[in-house]
Amino acid sequence: MSRTEQHAPPRPARRASRRLAATLAALLGAALVCALTMIPAPAATPGAASPAGRAQPAAATADFTGNATHFDGLGQPYGGCGMPQSELETQDFVALNVFNTPGDYTMYPRPVPPDQSARIGAWDNGHNCGRWVRVTIGDYCTGTNDGAPGQPFCRNGAWTADSYDGATLTMLVADSCADANAWCRDDPNHLDLATASLDRFTQNGAPVTGLPDHWNNRHISWSYVPAPDYTGDIKIGFLQGAQRWWPAISVSHLPNGVHGVEYLADGTWHDAQMDSDMGQAFILAPTASGGTDFTIRVKDASDAYLFGGRTYAFSLPGSCANTCGPAYTAATYTTQGGDSTPPTTPPTTPPTTPPTTPPTTPPTTPPATGGCSATVHVSNSWPGGYQADVTVLNTGTAPTGSWAVRLALPSGVSVANIWNASLDSAAPPTTVRNAGYNGTIPAGGSTSFGMTLSGSGQDLGLPVCTST
């Protein structure tokens, strides 16, 4: 077969733009013939599920070998980690696999629930977001490596070394891959690379040229590494739709990812809920009920408190008095305590003196009997359909007894499947009501449901939530 490179056909993508097909092969990367097995050995799986039901971070020294595709860019307004592409620390970024289901291309809930922990892929329900990986280019496939379900990688060809082998680039984990193909399901070590980054790999200290034209589905090897040349501190921003009763933030510019955020409320530290599996997006509560001032601390990928338990105090920006319109609204903060070396145990008491923040309007009295808000984001997409996840927050001071979310679906779009909720066909436009087990939400608490939709329109607007 000629060495003229062939790009595989485009595959379904959760990004705004379609993936440029390009992929490398299964874990048997050293094989020079195409009779490769579809199912790689599980021993090299990064982020394999732990007995506790959540995958553990892979060691920074571990190396993984897999296929590599490339894609145009993050979806709008967010990539899988909950960050707009324009706000990333680098435009060299990758996506990790959400699922590890060899031979099974079914769409499963996101985040993957504890009772399905065996299906958790390297994405680790978002817990590997914000980490960095060192990627090294390997052999290319002279045959067909199109990621077709149930087909071997690199069939009718061979893995062949060339002058690009050994080129490297350090990249940021910013997105996720859950598509129903062999790349995203059969290969636990698959990476999806930002297409523009292919021109920024280096070899022996010099940039390589022409790699995008000589791709034809390559192997790569990769490992987790600390953030390169890290200086400064984290960035905090409010998500689109954030407001007093739904203070959702994103945390970025991390030295080693983020495994959790804790917020200070009524003098006690609480675990913040991740916004679905968008691993850098978390939902807080204010330091005082109904207020707009917040204090947090962050755990990194090793579950150590960032900068020795340093606390970050900030307020909802004035531009978000009603709701935050942009995808990302930066927050300025002050810090207290901590150092440059994360400790093995957290500080046991909150700051004794609240740090100085920007003045805010005194909080109004919250509703006495409840109330709720809902936010929706598209977490996966494919030709003719997509998946959307909805978070329902109790914005009142009393538990809800039940709730309903009204959605305005685009023309030609319908709900194909739904979980953790049910459709009320007697209450158009599309109304979703709680399941029997999640109608009660404590004050300040939240729940979520997901659905797959048929059709192409993904502008779901702002959902309307009501509760009793």
N, C-alpha and C positions, 0 to 999 in steps of 0.2 A: 504493500500500500504506500502511496506517496506520502512524504513527510509534510505535505501541505496541511496545515492545521485546520480542523473543522470544529466549529462551535456547535455544541449540542443545542436542540431547540429550546425556546424559553419554557420555564416551568412556572407553576403558580407561585405567587409571592405575596407575603404579608406587607411588603413595602408599597409605596405609591407607584413606583415604576417597576416594570417587569424585570425579572432577573435576566442577566446575560448568561446564557448557558455556558458553563465551563466547569468541568469537574474532574477531580482526580479520583482515586480509586479506593477500594476497601483496604482494610488493615494489612492484607497480605501484599504490602507494597513492593516487596523484593521480587515477587513472582514476575517472570518475563513472558508468561503466556496468559491467555485470556480466561483460562478455566479457573477463575477466581471464585471463591465461595461468596455468597451474598451476605452471610452472617459472620461478622468479625468476632474474634475471641473476646470475651467480656473482661478479661483481666486488665486491659489497658484503658477501660472506660473512665474518663475523668468525671468526678462528681457522682460516682456510683452511690446508690441509695444506702443510707445507714440504717441500722436496726431501729433507730428512733423515727424513721420515716422521712427524713430529709437528707438529701445528698450532702456529703461532706466536701469541703474545698480540696481540690487536688493539690499536692505538694508542689511548691514552686520549682523543684528540681526535676519533676517528672516530665517525660517527653511522650507525646502522643503522635501517632501517624494516621492520616486519613485522607479522604478526598477533599478537594477545595473547589467550590464554585465562586462566581462573583456576581454582584448585583449593583444596581445603579445608585441607590440611596435609601435613607430611612423614609418610612411613611410619614404622613402628615396627620396631626401635628407632631406625633411622637414616634420614635423608634420603640422597640420592645422594652427598653429600659426606662421609658418615661421621659426621655430627653429629646428636645428638638435638635435636629442635625446641626443647626447653626450655633448651638450652645455647647457642643462637644469640645473637649480639650484638643482634639485632633480630628482631621478628616480621614485618618487611616483607622478604619474600624471594621469589626467582624461581627457575625451573628453565630450563636451557638444553638445546638439542637434542643428543642423543648422536650421531645419525647425520645425514648430509646425502646422502640417496638419493632425489632427485626421481623419482616414479613407481614406486619400488621400496619395498614395505612389508614386506620380509622381515626377520626378526629375525637379527641378526648377533652374533658374540661380543663381550663386553665384558670388558676394554677391547678396542677395535678393534685388531687386530694390524697390524704395520708393512706387511705385504703387502696390506692393505686400506685404506691411509691415505687414499685418495681418498674414503672413506665417513665420515671423521671430521667431526663437526659442531662447533658452537660450544662444546659441552661440553669438547672437546679431551681426551677420556679423563680427565676430572677436573681438568685443569690450570688451568681457570678457576674452580675452587671457591674460596670465600672472598674473591672480588673483589666490588667494588661497582659497580652500574650506576645511571645516572640515567635514569629512564623518563618520557617525555612522552606524554600522551594525545592521540590523533588522531581522525580521523573514524570514524563508526560505519556499519555496513552495514544498509541498509533491506531487504535480501533475505535469502537463506539462506547462512550461512557455518558449516556444521556439520563441516568438516574431513573430509568423506567422501572416501575414496581415489578418485583418478581424476576428481574433480569440481573445477570452478573455484571459487575463493574468491568470495564475495559474488555468487552467481548469482541472477538474477531480481530485482535491486535495484541500489542505487547507494551509493557512499561519500558520506556527507553530514556536513558540519560542523555543530557545535552548540556550546552554551555551555561544554561540558567540554573542548573542544580547548585544549591548552596547559597543562593541569594537570600537575604534576610530583611525583615522589617518588623518593628515593634508596633503593635496595633491595640486598639481599645475595644473591649466587649461592649457593644452598644445596641445589639438587636438580637432577634431570635428567629429560628427556622422551625416551622411546624408543618411544612408542606407534605402532602401525601405522596412522596417519592422515595426512591431508595437512598438518595443522599441524606435526607433529613430523618430517615427512620432506621435504615439498616446499618449505617455507619455512625457509631457513637462519637467518633472523633472528627466528624466533618466540620469544616469551617466555611462560612460564606464571607468572602472578602469584598470590601468596597472596590468597585471597578477602577476608580481613579488611582487607587493605591498601587495597582500593578506597575505603574510607571515610577514608583518611588522605592522599589526594592534596591538594595545595594549588595555588591559582592567585592570582597577585598578592598573595602573603603571607597569604591567607585559605583555610581549609579549604573543599573543595567538598562538597556533600551530594547524595545521591541517585544517585551514579555507578553503584552496583551495579544499580539499577533501570533505568538507561539505558545498558546495556552493548551488548547485541546485537552483539557481535563487532567490536571496534574495531581500528583501526590504532594502533600505538605507534611512537615512535622512541626510541632509547636509545644510550647510550655508556658505556664504562668510565670510572670516576672513582676517585680515592683514597678511602680510608675517611674518612667525614666526621668532623671534630673528633676525630681520633684522639689518644688519650693512653694512657700506661701501656705495657704489654708484652703478649706473647702469652699464651694459656692452653694448658696441656697436660693431657690427661686420658687414662686408660687405657680401652680398649674392653671391652665385655662379653666375657668369656672370656679376657681377657689374663691371663698368668701368667709364671712364670720362663722357660719355654721357648717362649712365644709373646707377647713384649712388644709388643703392638699399641697405638699411641697415636693420638689425634687432636690436631691443632694448630689453634687458633682465635684469634679477636680479632687479626686480621692487618691491617697497614696497607695491604697491596696483594697479597692472595692468597698462595699458597704453590706453588712449582714444584718443591720438593724438600726433603728432610730428609737430613742426613748424621749418622751416629753415630760416636762414638769407641770403638774396640775394639782392645785390644792395642797402643795407641799410634798407631793409624792411622785416618784418616777413611775411612768407607765410605758409599756411597749406600744409603739405606734404600729398601726396596721398598714401593711404594704398595699398599695393600690393595685389589686389583681396581682399579676406576676411581673409588673413593671418595677424591676428591682431597685431603682433609684427614686421611686415615688412613694411617699408615705402620707397618711392622713393623721393629723395631730388633734390635740385639744388645747385650748389656751391655758395660761397659768392661772387665770381666774375665770369661773363660769361666765360665758357670754362675752368675754373680752376679746381683744385682738392682739395681745402680746403673747409671745411664745418663747419657751426655753427648751433646747434639745441637747442631747449628746449622742454620739454615733459610735457604732461598733464596726470594725473593718472585717475583711474576709477571714481573718484568724480568730474572730469573735473577741478581740481585744478592744478596749475603749480607745478611741482615736485620741492621740495626743494626751494620753494620761487622764482621760475623762474630762477634757476641756468642754465647757458648756458654751452654747451659742444662744444669745438672746436677740430677738428681732420682732418686728410688728408687721401686721398686714399693711401693705402700702396704701396710701390714700387713693391711688388709681383703682384699687380693688374694693372701694367702699361698698359698692353693690355686688360686683363680681369681677374677677380678673378676666379681661377680654383676650389678651395675647396668649399664645401657647406657653410663654415663659415670662414672668415678671420678677426681676431680680430683687432680692431683699438684702438690705444692709444689716449687719449684726455687730454686736459687741461680744467679747469672749471673757471668760473668767476661769481661772485655775488651769490645771493641766500642765504638760511639759511636752517635750519632743519624743519621749519614749513611752509607748502604751504600756500600762501595767497589766498584770495578770488578773487583778480583781478590781471592780469598780469602786469609786468613792461611795460611801454609804449614806452621805447626807447631801441634800441639795445646797446650792449656794445660799449663804446666810444673808447676803445683801443683794437684792436684785440689781443687775447692771442698768446703767442709764440707757434709755431707748428714746427714739423720736416720740414727741407727744402725740397722743391719739384722742379721738373723741370719746368721752365716757361711754361705756357700753350700755346699751338699752336693755331693759328687762326682757329675757327670753320668754317665749310662749309658755304658758303654765300647763298646757295639756298635750304637748307634743308638736309634731310637724316633721317634715322630712324633706330631703333633697336627693337628687339622683344625678349621677354622671355616667356617661357611656363612652367607651372607646373601642375601636376596631382592633382586635388582637391577632387576626389572621385573615387571609384572603386567598382566593383561588378563582379561576375563570368561572363566572356565573354565580358567585356566592362569596360569603365571608362570615367570620365569627365576630360577635360583639359581646363585651362584658360590661355589666352595669353594676355600679356600687350604690347602695341605698343607705343614707345616713339619717339617723334620728337627730334632728336639730332642736328638739324641745327639751323640756326638763322632766318629762315623765316617759315611761316606757310606751312604745307603740303596742297596740293590740293586733293591728293589721296594717298593711300598706298596699298601695297600687301605684304603678308607674305608667304614665301615658306617653306613647311614642308616636311621632309623626314620621312614618316610613316614606321614603321617596317613592315616586310612581314606579310601578313594576316590581317593587320589592315586597317580599312576604316572609314571615317567620317559618322556617322549615323544621326547627327543633329547638327546644328550650329546656333548661334544667334549673333546679332550685326556685322555680316559679311556674305559673301557669297562665295561659292566655284566657282573657274574658271576651269571648266573641260577641257577647251581648252589649259591649260597651265600646263602640268605635269612637274615635280612631283607636288604633291598636293599644289595648290596655293590658298590662301584665300585673297579676296579683300574686302575693306571697304564697309560698307553699305552706302546708299545715304546720311545718316545724320551724319556720323562720319569720313568722309574722311579728313576734315579740322582739323588739330591739331596745336595749336599755338606752337611757338618755346619753347622748354623745357617742353611742355605739353605731355599728354598721353591719350590713350583710351584703351579699352580692348574688347575682344570677347571671347566667350566660345563655346565648342563643346563637344558632346559625341561621343565616338568612339567604334566600334565593334572590338573585338580581344583582345588578352592578352598582346602583347608587348607594353611596356610603355616607351621605350627609344626613345623620340622624338628628341634627339640631340639639336643642336642650330639652331633655325629658322633664316632664312635670310629675312631681310626686305628691301624693296625699296619704294621710294616715289617720287612724282612729285609735 
